[in-house]
Amino acid sequence: MPEESLEARAKRGEIEAQLALGRQHESGNNAEAARAWFATAAKAGSAAGLRLLGLNLLTHDPIDAEPGIAMMRAAADKGDAEAASVCAVLAAMDPNLPDRWTVARRSLAIAAELGSASARAQLDFLEAAPPDPDASSLPRRVVFSSPRISVIEGCATDAECDWMIDRARPHLRRARVYDPNSGGFRTEQGRSNSSVEFDIARSDVVLMRLRARISTITGLHRLEASSVLHYAPGEAFEPHFDFLDPANPGYARDIGKNGQRVATFLLYLNEGYEGGETAFPKLDWRYKGRKGDALLFWNVDAAGQPDTNTFHAGLPPTKGEKWLFSQWLRQRRT
């Protein structure tokens, strides 16, 4: 007798099959079908179905944040450890939530009690970490006033850098570039390194603490998803701009919806490699930070217009591997 198909099992009411089918559709970028199967499992009482539906609403277009957050909380209330861990991230990323870090730690404690190893590791890390520095007082060295480029030394601890590398390593894949026509991403010959993007599902409270520090340093509060970049010997990101060119219709639509990508924040996560500088050809300047140092450059000028002098490249390491934390920041024109 032939084995029953996944869809047949799902239609028969098998919750695990419904969840598996939802994940299958999600990996195929069919959010609508994925949501339908996760919702079916959730209606049958599955906390995992609630969590996966909430995550889909929070991470896949069309984004629907409010019900996504509500479903995540409901899944946590049902005893889903992963949902409680995501609730900790949601609390930590909300600057308008009173005592957000206390709420985040409380959610992590619940997740750890429910069996989340990730939540337990985060709690252990945060308990051992030194107090979060006053980001506004971190030493900043202005390298250029036009374009605006600064170096922030000691922006992150060695432990934070190691944490981000460890979190990124299992998920690395060929880095992609933004495709303005589709609104998605594509691989390109000029970018040969690997990367991982931290959406809500992959994020944690340690990362949110770092993002909050970056927000304070830059004075900007619209942060894209954070990424960790990895360069093996010979891998590079050829010269490019980070701003979105408004002359391109696809980019113009994105700017209208989300604001211009006004700044780039790079945190250097390791040392011990040769080459691999961040290079600005038009300025005849290269930079290679020590572990925990950061480079901040504004992709627009003081008037908010794209600054072509920010043309830059990630040069290839000639020996050893290079790790970077990358954060793009947006701002709408008022």
Sequence and secondary structure as in RCSB ss.txt:
>XXXX:A:sequence
MPEESLEARAKRGEIEAQLALGRQHESGNNAEAARAWFATAAKAGSAAGLRLLGLNLLTHDPIDAEPGIAMMRAA
ADKGDAEAASVCAVLAAMDPNLPDRWTVARRSLAIAAELGSASARAQLDFLEAAPPDPDASSLPRRVVFSSPRIS
VIEGCATDAECDWMIDRARPHLRRARVYDPNSGGFRTEQGRSNSSVEFDIARSDVVLMRLRARISTITGLHRLEA
SSVLHYAPGEAFEPHFDFLDPANPGYARDIGKNGQRVATFLLYLNEGYEGGETAFPKLDWRYKGRKGDALLFWNV
DAAGQPDTNTFHAGLPPTKGEKWLFSQWLRQRRT
>XXXX:A:secstr
     HHHHHHTT HHHHHHHHHHHHHTT HHHHHHHHHHHHHTT HHHHHHHHHHHHHSSS  HHHHHHHHHHH
HHTT HHHHHHHHHHHHT TTSTTHHHHHHHHHHHHHHTT HHHHHHHHHHHHS     GGGS EEEEEETTEEE
EETT S HHHHHHHHHHHGGG EE  EE TTTSSEE BTTB  EEEEE TTT  HHHHHHHHHHHHHHT  EE  
EEEEEE TT  EEEE  S  TTSHHHHHHHHHH EEEEEEEEE     EE  EEEGGGTEEE   TT EEEEESB
 TTS B GGG EEE  EEES EEEEEEEEEE   
